Amino acid sequence: MPRAYNFSAGPAVLPEEVLRIAQQELCDFQQTGSSVMEISHRGDVFGAFFNETQNNLRVLMNIPNNYRILFLQGGARLQFAMVALNLAKPGDTVDYVNSGHWSQLAMDTAKQHAVVNEVVSNRLEKYTAIPEEKKWLRSAKAAYLHFTTNETIHGVQFPVMPTIKNDVPLVCDMSSDFISRPIDVNQFGIIYAGAQKNVGIAGLTIVIVREDLLASIKRSDIPKMLQYATYADTDSMYNTPPTFAIYMAGLVFCWIKKQGGIAAIAKRNEEKANWLYRVIDDSDGFYSAPVKAPFRSRMNVVFRLANEKLNELFLETAQAHHLMYLKGHPVLGGMRASIYNAMPMDGVKALGEFMQAFAKTHLSH
């Protein structure tokens, strides 16, 4: 069977070139006679690959030397707790921007460890935009401000990053648009991202943390496994890291370099998203995208059919055309096409052309 176009929100599509390399090396990594899944994470062979992977990410994102890159496990959900535990002491106030499902979950977790100030929320408008900053109610002395750059479920994305005020560190969940567009890492105190969207496979979480924060957050009252300093001090080797997930991330970073870097990837992502939103907007109401145009995600295109009785037929017919995993998240319903870095333009065009043909056939229904 030919490879399908995979529009899953995560685990998500991987570059076919990366999959082919992993296939070729699966039983013999760098002439060791063993799989990368079998060799020691403390050995010279994996150590060299690990260092190269870190360095490639630092170059791709232009990460300054005063930031540490950590390779952890537990996904973004564990980071919801680690951020609060490491950056805030009991009784401290922390600021949260509530832009959708995942930022709400991050905020709920932080409430178990600190006093949460909801800076702003667009909940009443069903998370279809991000309120302008002048409406945000920031705390005078917050330990940090947390936001989620891209809401995978609601399809809402920050077009620009928040401003820094009163030297309050910006903490960002970048799980679903990590390395999809250039950013200035200097703006952030901490960036964290699950790998299974744009970086590789499930099981790896990348954390980028500023060293001055590391120096100020060594705490003896929380378990060592939940302290960022533990992993910084051991180069992410405090316990056995997810070696195969790191290997896949390393291959993806090399692939991005071959594509021309993050700037080239961002240009392609913009073209893909614009093309698909144009199909939706030009459908005479057959499809609709609920998110307001300036805040539409380039990663997760959320849309609905005007006649939702056609939803199942749409999904079944799409699958027959090898267009997979388009069903929206149960929280929101409707449809969602995730078009991460590895989704080729051909896949987006195949989906758009299918949507146009489906609309033409069923427009009178």
KEKE-3310 file (N, C-alpha, C; in steps of 0.2 Angstrom, whole numbers, plus 5000, padded with zeros to 4 digits):
npx = (5004:5003:5011:5001:4994:4997:4988:4988:4987:4997:5005:5014:5016:5031:5046:5048:5061:5069:5063:5067:5081:5081:5076:5086:5097:5092:5096:5110:5119:5129:5139:5141:5136:5125:5108:5103:5095:5100:5112:5123:5119:5129:5140:5153:5149:5135:5136:5143:5134:5123:5129:5131:5117:5112:5120:5116:5103:5105:5112:5102:5091:5098:5102:5107:5123:5121:5110:5104:5101:5090:5086:5072:5059:5042:5033:5023:5014:5020:5029:5021:5019:5033:5038:5031:5035:5049:5051:5043:5039:5030:5015:5020:5015:5010:5009:4997:4992:4978:4974:4967:4964:4976:4984:4975:4975:4988:4988:4979:4986:4997:4990:4991:5002:5006:5000:4989:4987:4976:4980:4973:4959:4951:4940:4926:4923:4926:4939:4944:4953:4967:4967:4972:4987:4986:4975:4978:4980:4992:5002:5010:5022:5025:5031:5034:5028:5017:5014:5005:5011:5005:4989:4984:4972:4962:4967:4973:4985:4999:5003:5014:5026:5023:5027:5041:5040:5045:5055:5050:5051:5048:5039:5036:5025:5029:5025:5018:5022:5035:5051:5046:5045:5056:5062:5066:5076:5081:5071:5065:5063:5061:5058:5048:5044:5035:5041:5033:5027:5034:5047:5050:5047:5035:5039:5050:5055:5059:5068:5073:5082:5086:5102:5104:5092:5092:5102:5096:5086:5088:5082:5079:5068:5059:5058:5073:5071:5062:5068:5075:5089:5095:5096:5102:5115:5119:5120:5108:5108:5105:5096:5092:5091:5078:5083:5081:5071:5078:5088:5079:5075:5087:5090:5079:5083:5094:5088:5080:5090:5095:5084:5086:5085:5077:5070:5067:5059:5048:5043:5038:5029:5020:5015:5008:4998:4991:4986:4978:4968:4963:4956:4946:4940:4935:4924:4911:4904:4902:4913:4920:4931:4934:4942:4949:4956:4969:4975:4975:4981:4996:5000:4989:4975:4959:4943:4926:4911:4897:4885:4884:4880:4886:4899:4904:4904:4913:4925:4926:4927:4938:4948:4948:4954:4967:4969:4972:4967:4959:4949:4942:4948:4940:4936:4932:4927:4921:4933:4951:4966:4982:4997:5011:5029:5034:5024:5021:5019:5012:5004:4995:4989:4983:4973:4966:4961:4953:4944:4938:4932:4923:4915:4909:4901:4892:4886:4873:4867)
npy = (4994:5011:5025:5034:5051:5058:5066:5067:5074:5071:5056:5061:5065:5060:5065:5056:5053:5052:5041:5031:5031:5028:5015:5009:5009:5002:4989:4990:5002:5014:5006:4997:4985:4984:4989:5006:5007:4997:5000:5008:5022:5029:5027:5029:5030:5033:5044:5053:5055:5061:5073:5079:5080:5089:5100:5103:5107:5118:5126:5127:5134:5145:5146:5154:5153:5154:5146:5131:5115:5102:5085:5076:5066:5062:5071:5086:5087:5083:5094:5104:5103:5103:5116:5124:5119:5121:5135:5143:5146:5139:5149:5159:5170:5166:5170:5166:5164:5160:5152:5142:5124:5117:5126:5129:5117:5117:5128:5123:5113:5120:5127:5118:5121:5134:5151:5155:5167:5171:5179:5182:5177:5169:5161:5163:5166:5155:5152:5158:5167:5177:5188:5205:5212:5223:5221:5212:5206:5208:5201:5211:5206:5193:5176:5170:5171:5161:5154:5147:5143:5138:5131:5115:5109:5119:5126:5138:5151:5160:5175:5184:5185:5187:5202:5206:5210:5219:5211:5198:5181:5173:5159:5145:5134:5125:5115:5111:5119:5120:5123:5126:5139:5154:5160:5171:5166:5172:5179:5171:5163:5149:5136:5123:5107:5094:5080:5074:5080:5090:5086:5072:5057:5051:5051:5059:5074:5091:5103:5120:5130:5145:5149:5157:5156:5142:5143:5149:5141:5129:5117:5109:5103:5097:5082:5075:5070:5079:5091:5104:5107:5095:5088:5096:5097:5084:5082:5078:5065:5059:5049:5034:5041:5043:5035:5030:5039:5051:5049:5048:5062:5068:5064:5071:5084:5085:5083:5095:5104:5101:5105:5119:5125:5133:5144:5142:5131:5137:5146:5137:5131:5142:5144:5131:5132:5144:5140:5129:5136:5145:5136:5132:5145:5149:5141:5143:5143:5129:5123:5129:5139:5142:5150:5166:5176:5182:5174:5161:5144:5138:5126:5117:5115:5119:5115:5115:5106:5113:5106:5095:5082:5076:5073:5060:5053:5061:5059:5045:5044:5052:5044:5034:5040:5040:5050:5053:5053:5064:5068:5079:5084:5076:5085:5097:5093:5092:5095:5092:5096:5092:5100:5098:5101:5091:5087:5086:5099:5093:5084:5093:5099:5088:5085:5098:5098:5086:5090:5101:5094:5085:5095:5100:5089:5087:5099:5103:5096)
npz = (5000:4996:5004:5015:5017:5031:5043:5056:5073:5082:5089:5075:5057:5049:5041:5026:5021:5033:5039:5031:5033:5046:5045:5037:5046:5057:5063:5063:5069:5064:5061:5072:5074:5081:5086:5088:5098:5107:5111:5124:5132:5138:5131:5119:5106:5105:5113:5105:5095:5102:5106:5094:5090:5100:5096:5083:5085:5093:5083:5073:5079:5084:5097:5111:5120:5134:5137:5142:5134:5137:5137:5140:5148:5149:5143:5138:5148:5160:5161:5164:5178:5182:5178:5187:5200:5199:5197:5205:5222:5236:5238:5230:5216:5200:5182:5170:5153:5145:5132:5126:5126:5131:5137:5147:5154:5159:5167:5177:5183:5188:5198:5209:5215:5216:5217:5205:5193:5181:5167:5155:5146:5133:5134:5134:5121:5114:5112:5099:5096:5101:5114:5114:5120:5128:5136:5145:5162:5171:5184:5197:5203:5197:5197:5185:5168:5159:5143:5129:5113:5102:5100:5099:5099:5097:5086:5087:5086:5092:5084:5086:5099:5117:5125:5136:5153:5167:5170:5171:5168:5153:5150:5140:5132:5118:5111:5099:5089:5088:5082:5069:5064:5064:5080:5093:5104:5115:5121:5130:5146:5149:5137:5132:5124:5118:5108:5098:5087:5078:5079:5080:5087:5100:5117:5120:5127:5125:5133:5134:5143:5152:5159:5170:5177:5180:5190:5200:5205:5211:5221:5237:5242:5233:5223:5216:5203:5197:5196:5186:5187:5190:5178:5170:5176:5174:5160:5154:5157:5169:5172:5162:5146:5133:5121:5108:5104:5104:5095:5083:5083:5081:5068:5062:5064:5056:5044:5043:5042:5029:5022:5021:5033:5047:5043:5030:5031:5038:5028:5019:5027:5029:5016:5014:5024:5020:5008:5011:5020:5011:5002:5011:5014:5002:4999:4998:5010:5013:5020:5035:5045:5061:5069:5071:5057:5059:5069:5066:5066:5059:5059:5064:5056:5059:5055:5050:5043:5036:5035:5047:5047:5036:5041:5044:5032:5025:5032:5029:5015:5013:5019:5010:5000:5004:5014:5029:5047:5050:5059:5071:5087:5102:5111:5104:5092:5074:5061:5058:5051:5053:5049:5050:5050:5042:5033:5016:5003:4993:4999:5006:4995:4990:4999:4999:4986:4986:4996:4989:4978:4986:4991:4980:4975:4986:4989:4988:4998)
capx = (5000:5007:5011:4996:4995:4995:4986:4987:4990:5002:5011:5012:5020:5038:5049:5050:5068:5071:5060:5071:5087:5080:5075:5092:5101:5089:5100:5117:5120:5136:5144:5142:5133:5119:5104:5104:5091:5103:5119:5123:5118:5135:5145:5156:5146:5129:5138:5145:5128:5120:5132:5129:5110:5112:5123:5112:5097:5108:5113:5095:5087:5102:5101:5113:5127:5119:5105:5105:5096:5089:5082:5069:5053:5036:5029:5022:5010:5025:5032:5016:5021:5040:5039:5028:5039:5055:5051:5038:5039:5023:5013:5021:5010:5012:5004:4995:4988:4973:4972:4964:4964:4982:4985:4970:4978:4994:4986:4976:4992:5001:4986:4992:5009:5007:4994:4989:4983:4974:4981:4968:4956:4946:4936:4919:4923:4927:4946:4945:4958:4971:4966:4978:4991:4984:4969:4981:4980:4998:5004:5016:5028:5024:5037:5035:5022:5017:5009:5006:5012:5000:4984:4983:4965:4958:4970:4975:4993:5002:5007:5020:5027:5022:5033:5044:5039:5047:5060:5047:5053:5043:5039:5032:5024:5029:5025:5015:5025:5043:5056:5042:5046:5061:5060:5072:5076:5083:5065:5062:5066:5061:5054:5048:5041:5035:5044:5029:5024:5038:5054:5051:5042:5033:5044:5055:5053:5065:5068:5078:5082:5091:5106:5103:5086:5095:5106:5092:5080:5090:5078:5080:5061:5056:5062:5078:5069:5058:5072:5079:5096:5097:5097:5108:5121:5121:5119:5102:5110:5103:5093:5093:5086:5074:5088:5078:5068:5084:5090:5075:5076:5094:5089:5075:5087:5098:5084:5079:5096:5095:5079:5087:5085:5070:5067:5065:5053:5043:5041:5034:5023:5015:5012:5004:4992:4988:4983:4972:4963:4960:4951:4940:4936:4932:4920:4904:4901:4902:4917:4921:4936:4931:4948:4949:4962:4976:4977:4975:4987:4999:5001:4983:4970:4953:4937:4919:4907:4891:4881:4888:4878:4891:4905:4907:4905:4919:4931:4927:4929:4945:4952:4948:4959:4973:4970:4971:4967:4956:4944:4944:4948:4934:4934:4930:4923:4923:4939:4957:4971:4988:5001:5017:5035:5036:5019:5023:5014:5008:4999:4990:4986:4979:4968:4962:4958:4948:4939:4934:4928:4918:4910:4905:4897:4887:4884:4865:4864)
capy = (5000:5017:5029:5039:5057:5058:5073:5066:5079:5068:5056:5064:5063:5061:5065:5049:5052:5051:5035:5027:5031:5024:5008:5006:5009:4999:4984:4992:5009:5017:5000:4994:4978:4984:4995:5012:5005:4992:5002:5011:5030:5032:5025:5034:5031:5037:5051:5058:5057:5065:5079:5082:5082:5095:5106:5104:5111:5125:5130:5128:5139:5150:5146:5157:5149:5154:5142:5123:5110:5096:5080:5073:5062:5064:5075:5093:5087:5084:5101:5109:5103:5105:5123:5128:5117:5124:5142:5146:5143:5140:5156:5164:5171:5165:5172:5161:5166:5155:5153:5135:5118:5115:5131:5128:5111:5119:5132:5119:5110:5125:5129:5114:5122:5141:5155:5157:5173:5170:5185:5184:5171:5170:5155:5164:5167:5148:5152:5159:5172:5179:5195:5209:5212:5229:5219:5207:5209:5204:5203:5215:5202:5186:5172:5169:5171:5155:5154:5141:5147:5135:5127:5110:5107:5124:5129:5145:5152:5167:5177:5186:5183:5192:5206:5205:5216:5218:5205:5192:5176:5170:5151:5144:5127:5126:5108:5109:5123:5120:5123:5127:5146:5157:5163:5174:5162:5177:5182:5166:5159:5142:5134:5116:5105:5087:5079:5070:5085:5092:5084:5065:5052:5051:5049:5064:5081:5095:5109:5125:5134:5150:5147:5161:5153:5136:5144:5151:5136:5123:5116:5102:5101:5093:5076:5076:5069:5085:5097:5105:5107:5088:5086:5101:5095:5077:5083:5074:5058:5057:5042:5032:5045:5040:5035:5030:5046:5056:5047:5051:5069:5070:5063:5076:5090:5085:5084:5102:5108:5100:5109:5126:5128:5134:5150:5139:5127:5142:5149:5132:5130:5147:5142:5126:5134:5148:5136:5126:5140:5148:5131:5133:5151:5149:5135:5146:5141:5122:5123:5135:5139:5146:5154:5173:5175:5183:5169:5154:5140:5135:5119:5113:5119:5117:5117:5112:5106:5116:5100:5090:5075:5073:5072:5053:5052:5065:5055:5038:5046:5055:5039:5030:5043:5040:5056:5050:5056:5071:5069:5084:5082:5075:5092:5102:5090:5095:5092:5095:5094:5094:5100:5100:5102:5085:5086:5090:5103:5088:5081:5098:5100:5082:5086:5103:5096:5082:5095:5104:5089:5083:5100:5100:5083:5087:5106:5104:5092)
capz = (5000:4996:5010:5016:5019:5038:5046:5064:5077:5086:5085:5068:5051:5049:5034:5023:5021:5040:5041:5027:5036:5052:5043:5035:5052:5063:5065:5063:5070:5064:5061:5079:5074:5086:5085:5092:5104:5111:5114:5130:5132:5141:5127:5115:5099:5106:5116:5100:5091:5106:5106:5087:5090:5103:5093:5077:5087:5095:5077:5069:5083:5086:5104:5114:5125:5141:5138:5142:5131:5141:5134:5146:5146:5152:5139:5141:5155:5166:5161:5168:5185:5183:5178:5193:5205:5199:5196:5210:5229:5238:5239:5224:5211:5193:5177:5164:5147:5144:5125:5124:5130:5134:5142:5153:5158:5162:5173:5182:5186:5192:5204:5214:5218:5217:5216:5198:5190:5174:5164:5151:5143:5127:5134:5132:5114:5112:5110:5092:5095:5107:5116:5113:5126:5133:5140:5150:5169:5174:5191:5198:5205:5195:5196:5178:5163:5155:5137:5124:5107:5097:5103:5094:5098:5095:5080:5088:5087:5093:5078:5089:5106:5122:5127:5143:5157:5174:5170:5172:5163:5149:5150:5134:5129:5111:5109:5092:5083:5089:5076:5063:5062:5068:5086:5097:5110:5121:5124:5134:5152:5147:5131:5132:5118:5116:5101:5093:5082:5073:5080:5080:5090:5107:5122:5121:5128:5124:5137:5133:5150:5153:5165:5177:5180:5183:5196:5206:5206:5214:5227:5240:5244:5228:5221:5211:5196:5195:5196:5180:5188:5190:5171:5167:5179:5171:5153:5153:5158:5176:5171:5155:5142:5128:5116:5101:5102:5103:5088:5078:5083:5078:5060:5059:5064:5050:5038:5043:5039:5022:5019:5021:5040:5050:5039:5024:5033:5040:5022:5016:5032:5028:5010:5015:5028:5016:5003:5014:5022:5005:5000:5016:5014:4995:4998:4999:5017:5014:5026:5039:5050:5067:5071:5067:5053:5062:5074:5063:5066:5053:5061:5065:5053:5062:5051:5051:5038:5037:5037:5050:5045:5031:5044:5044:5025:5023:5034:5026:5008:5013:5020:5004:4996:5008:5018:5036:5053:5049:5063:5076:5094:5105:5115:5099:5086:5068:5057:5060:5047:5056:5043:5053:5045:5038:5028:5010:5000:4989:5004:5007:4989:4989:5004:4997:4980:4989:4999:4984:4975:4990:4992:4974:4975:4991:4990:4989:5004)
cpx = (5004:5006:5005:4998:4992:4994:4985:4990:4995:5000:5009:5017:5027:5041:5051:5057:5071:5069:5065:5078:5087:5080:5082:5097:5098:5093:5107:5118:5127:5141:5146:5140:5127:5114:5105:5100:5094:5110:5118:5123:5124:5141:5147:5152:5139:5131:5140:5139:5124:5122:5130:5122:5109:5114:5119:5106:5099:5109:5106:5091:5091:5101:5108:5117:5125:5112:5107:5099:5096:5084:5079:5063:5047:5031:5027:5018:5015:5028:5027:5017:5028:5041:5037:5033:5046:5056:5047:5039:5032:5021:5015:5016:5013:5007:5003:4991:4984:4971:4969:4965:4970:4985:4981:4973:4984:4993:4983:4981:4995:4997:4988:4999:5010:5000:4994:4984:4982:4974:4975:4965:4951:4941:4929:4918:4925:4934:4947:4950:4962:4970:4972:4981:4989:4978:4972:4981:4986:4999:5010:5023:5027:5031:5039:5028:5022:5012:5010:5006:5006:4995:4982:4976:4961:4960:4971:4982:4994:5005:5013:5020:5025:5028:5035:5043:5041:5052:5057:5049:5047:5044:5034:5032:5024:5029:5023:5018:5032:5046:5051:5042:5052:5058:5066:5072:5078:5077:5063:5066:5067:5056:5054:5043:5041:5037:5039:5025:5028:5045:5055:5046:5041:5038:5049:5052:5059:5063:5074:5077:5088:5095:5105:5097:5088:5098:5102:5086:5082:5086:5079:5073:5057:5060:5067:5076:5065:5062:5076:5087:5099:5100:5102:5115:5124:5121:5114:5103:5109:5101:5094:5088:5083:5079:5086:5075:5073:5087:5086:5075:5082:5093:5084:5079:5091:5094:5082:5084:5097:5090:5080:5087:5077:5067:5064:5059:5047:5040:5036:5028:5018:5012:5007:4997:4988:4983:4977:4966:4960:4954:4945:4936:4933:4927:4912:4900:4900:4907:4918:4927:4935:4936:4948:4956:4968:4979:4976:4981:4990:5001:4995:4977:4963:4947:4931:4916:4900:4886:4885:4886:4882:4898:4908:4908:4912:4925:4932:4930:4936:4950:4953:4953:4966:4975:4968:4971:4965:4951:4946:4944:4941:4931:4931:4925:4925:4929:4945:4962:4978:4994:5008:5023:5035:5030:5021:5018:5010:5003:4993:4986:4981:4972:4963:4958:4952:4942:4934:4929:4922:4913:4906:4900:4891:4885:4877:4862:4863)
cpy = (5006:5021:5034:5046:5057:5065:5072:5072:5077:5062:5058:5062:5064:5061:5058:5048:5050:5043:5030:5026:5027:5016:5005:5005:5005:4994:4985:4999:5011:5011:4997:4987:4978:4990:5000:5011:5000:4995:5007:5019:5033:5030:5030:5036:5035:5044:5056:5060:5062:5072:5083:5084:5088:5101:5108:5109:5118:5129:5132:5134:5145:5151:5148:5152:5149:5151:5135:5120:5104:5091:5076:5069:5065:5068:5082:5093:5087:5090:5105:5109:5105:5112:5126:5126:5120:5132:5146:5142:5144:5147:5161:5164:5170:5167:5167:5165:5160:5156:5147:5130:5116:5120:5131:5122:5113:5124:5128:5116:5114:5127:5124:5116:5130:5145:5158:5163:5172:5177:5187:5177:5173:5164:5157:5165:5160:5148:5152:5164:5173:5186:5199:5211:5218:5227:5214:5210:5205:5206:5207:5211:5194:5182:5170:5170:5165:5156:5148:5144:5144:5130:5121:5108:5112:5128:5136:5146:5159:5169:5180:5184:5188:5196:5205:5211:5214:5213:5199:5187:5174:5162:5149:5136:5128:5119:5107:5114:5124:5119:5123:5134:5149:5160:5166:5170:5166:5180:5177:5164:5152:5141:5126:5113:5097:5086:5077:5074:5086:5089:5077:5061:5053:5048:5054:5071:5086:5101:5113:5130:5139:5148:5151:5158:5146:5138:5146:5147:5130:5122:5109:5099:5098:5087:5078:5075:5075:5091:5098:5104:5100:5086:5090:5099:5088:5077:5078:5067:5056:5050:5040:5037:5041:5040:5035:5036:5051:5055:5049:5058:5071:5069:5069:5083:5091:5086:5091:5106:5107:5104:5116:5129:5130:5140:5147:5135:5132:5145:5143:5131:5136:5146:5137:5128:5139:5145:5133:5130:5144:5143:5132:5139:5152:5144:5137:5143:5133:5120:5129:5134:5144:5151:5161:5173:5177:5178:5162:5150:5138:5128:5114:5117:5115:5119:5113:5111:5109:5111:5095:5083:5072:5071:5065:5051:5055:5061:5049:5039:5048:5049:5034:5033:5044:5046:5054:5055:5063:5073:5074:5081:5081:5082:5096:5099:5093:5091:5095:5092:5097:5094:5102:5100:5097:5084:5090:5094:5098:5085:5087:5099:5094:5083:5092:5101:5091:5086:5098:5100:5086:5088:5101:5095:5084:5094:5107:5100:5096)
cpz = (5000:5003:5010:5018:5026:5041:5053:5068:5082:5090:5078:5063:5052:5042:5032:5023:5028:5041:5037:5030:5042:5050:5041:5041:5058:5066:5066:5063:5069:5064:5067:5079:5078:5084:5090:5099:5109:5114:5120:5129:5134:5137:5122:5109:5100:5109:5110:5096:5095:5106:5099:5087:5094:5099:5087:5079:5089:5088:5074:5073:5085:5093:5107:5119:5132:5142:5138:5138:5135:5137:5139:5143:5150:5148:5142:5147:5161:5167:5165:5175:5186:5183:5185:5199:5205:5200:5202:5217:5231:5240:5234:5219:5204:5188:5172:5159:5145:5137:5122:5129:5134:5139:5148:5157:5162:5168:5178:5186:5191:5198:5210:5218:5219:5216:5209:5197:5183:5171:5159:5148:5138:5128:5132:5124:5110:5109:5102:5091:5101:5109:5116:5120:5131:5137:5145:5157:5172:5181:5192:5199:5203:5195:5189:5174:5159:5149:5133:5117:5102:5101:5098:5093:5095:5088:5081:5089:5088:5087:5080:5096:5111:5123:5135:5147:5164:5175:5172:5167:5159:5148:5144:5133:5122:5108:5101:5087:5084:5083:5069:5061:5067:5074:5089:5103:5116:5124:5130:5140:5151:5141:5132:5126:5118:5109:5096:5088:5076:5073:5079:5083:5097:5111:5124:5122:5128:5129:5136:5139:5150:5159:5171:5181:5184:5190:5202:5208:5209:5221:5230:5242:5239:5225:5216:5204:5193:5195:5189:5181:5188:5183:5168:5170:5177:5164:5151:5154:5166:5177:5164:5151:5137:5122:5109:5099:5101:5096:5083:5078:5080:5070:5058:5059:5058:5044:5037:5040:5032:5018:5018:5028:5042:5046:5033:5026:5035:5033:5019:5021:5030:5021:5010:5019:5024:5011:5005:5016:5016:5002:5005:5015:5007:4994:4999:5005:5018:5020:5029:5044:5055:5069:5067:5063:5056:5066:5072:5063:5059:5053:5061:5062:5055:5057:5052:5044:5040:5039:5040:5050:5040:5034:5043:5037:5023:5025:5031:5019:5008:5015:5014:4999:4999:5012:5025:5042:5053:5055:5069:5083:5097:5109:5110:5094:5080:5065:5059:5055:5050:5050:5045:5047:5040:5033:5022:5007:4995:4993:5005:5001:4988:4993:5001:4991:4982:4992:4994:4980:4979:4991:4986:4973:4980:4993:4991:4995:5010)
residu = (MET:PRO:ARG:ALA:TYR:ASN:PHE:SER:ALA:GLY:PRO:ALA:VAL:LEU:PRO:GLU:GLU:VAL:LEU:ARG:ILE:ALA:GLN:GLN:GLU:LEU:CYS:ASP:PHE:GLN:GLN:THR:GLY:SER:SER:VAL:MET:GLU:ILE:SER:HIS:ARG:GLY:ASP:VAL:PHE:GLY:ALA:PHE:PHE:ASN:GLU:THR:GLN:ASN:ASN:LEU:ARG:VAL:LEU:MET:ASN:ILE:PRO:ASN:ASN:TYR:ARG:ILE:LEU:PHE:LEU:GLN:GLY:GLY:ALA:ARG:LEU:GLN:PHE:ALA:MET:VAL:ALA:LEU:ASN:LEU:ALA:LYS:PRO:GLY:ASP:THR:VAL:ASP:TYR:VAL:ASN:SER:GLY:HIS:TRP:SER:GLN:LEU:ALA:MET:ASP:THR:ALA:LYS:GLN:HIS:ALA:VAL:VAL:ASN:GLU:VAL:VAL:SER:ASN:ARG:LEU:GLU:LYS:TYR:THR:ALA:ILE:PRO:GLU:GLU:LYS:LYS:TRP:LEU:ARG:SER:ALA:LYS:ALA:ALA:TYR:LEU:HIS:PHE:THR:THR:ASN:GLU:THR:ILE:HIS:GLY:VAL:GLN:PHE:PRO:VAL:MET:PRO:THR:ILE:LYS:ASN:ASP:VAL:PRO:LEU:VAL:CYS:ASP:MET:SER:SER:ASP:PHE:ILE:SER:ARG:PRO:ILE:ASP:VAL:ASN:GLN:PHE:GLY:ILE:ILE:TYR:ALA:GLY:ALA:GLN:LYS:ASN:VAL:GLY:ILE:ALA:GLY:LEU:THR:ILE:VAL:ILE:VAL:ARG:GLU:ASP:LEU:LEU:ALA:SER:ILE:LYS:ARG:SER:ASP:ILE:PRO:LYS:MET:LEU:GLN:TYR:ALA:THR:TYR:ALA:ASP:THR:ASP:SER:MET:TYR:ASN:THR:PRO:PRO:THR:PHE:ALA:ILE:TYR:MET:ALA:GLY:LEU:VAL:PHE:CYS:TRP:ILE:LYS:LYS:GLN:GLY:GLY:ILE:ALA:ALA:ILE:ALA:LYS:ARG:ASN:GLU:GLU:LYS:ALA:ASN:TRP:LEU:TYR:ARG:VAL:ILE:ASP:ASP:SER:ASP:GLY:PHE:TYR:SER:ALA:PRO:VAL:LYS:ALA:PRO:PHE:ARG:SER:ARG:MET:ASN:VAL:VAL:PHE:ARG:LEU:ALA:ASN:GLU:LYS:LEU:ASN:GLU:LEU:PHE:LEU:GLU:THR:ALA:GLN:ALA:HIS:HIS:LEU:MET:TYR:LEU:LYS:GLY:HIS:PRO:VAL:LEU:GLY:GLY:MET:ARG:ALA:SER:ILE:TYR:ASN:ALA:MET:PRO:MET:ASP:GLY:VAL:LYS:ALA:LEU:GLY:GLU:PHE:MET:GLN:ALA:PHE:ALA:LYS:THR:HIS:LEU:SER:HIS)
# end
